Amino acid sequence: MRGSRLVAFGDLGMEAIHEFDVKDMPVTVAVDAKGTSVHVTGPAEWQQRIAGIPILQ
């Protein structure tokens, strides 16, 4: 990371909004503005998608 700056709500500690300046770092946003987490929706979606695929043994 090259640097960061506080954008808003500094009094909220780790819930504050920060801007980060990074280089060569892939990022995934895990929670959207409504609080929906990809860590919950992702596994549920993929379990549904692969449910019909037969398992070869």
LINNORDA-V661220 format. One record per pair of residues at least 12 apart in sequence whose ideal C-beta (glycine too) atoms are under 7 Angstrom apart, sorted by the first residue. I is the first residue (numbers start at 1). J is the second residue. D is the distance in whole Angstrom. If there is no record, write none. Layout:
i = (I,I)
j = (J,J)
d = (D,D)
//
This chain:
i = (1,1,2,2,2,3,4,4,4,4,5,5,6,7)
j = (20,22,21,22,23,21,18,19,20,21,18,19,18,19)
d = (6,5,4,6,6,5,5,7,5,7,7,5,6,5)
//
